[in-house]
Amino acid sequence: MQATVIYNPNAGGSARCKVEDLNGALRAAGFHPVHQATSREEDLDAILARSSGLIVACGGDGTLRAVATRLVDRRSEQPPL
């Protein structure tokens, strides 16, 4: 199953978790990670429209809020976050 990893490269804590570690954990859990960097909220609609499977939001509070509020509107096809 695909895991779309949406991340903000400008988030303050991004150095705490290495991409390789995150990829390894997702692969060990049976996912195929696909990374989508975004620094603008406007990018999320297009990213979420082409995503499938698990959604992993990495960044700060704003990144998680922006992704979660968009997924609430997709009630018929809500992917796990």
Residue, then its C-alpha position, 0 to 999 in steps of 0.5 A: m500500500q502507498a503511504t503519501v508523506i506530505y512534509n514541510p521542509n521549512a518546519g523547525g523540527s524537520a531535522r529530528c527525523k531523518v527521511e531514511d529512518l521514516n522510509g525504513a519504518l514505513r517499508a517495515a510496516g508494508f508501505h511504499p512511501v511517496h514523498q510530497a514536499t510543500s511549503r504552501e497550503e495551496d499545494l495540498d489539494a492537488i497532492l491529496a487528489r493524487s494520493s492513495g493509501l496512508i497519509v503521513a503529515c510531517g511538519g508543524d501544527g499548521t501542516l497537520r491542520a491543513v492536511a486534516t481539514r482537507l481530509v474531513d471534506r473527503r468523507s466518502e473516501q477518507p484515507p487514514l492519517 
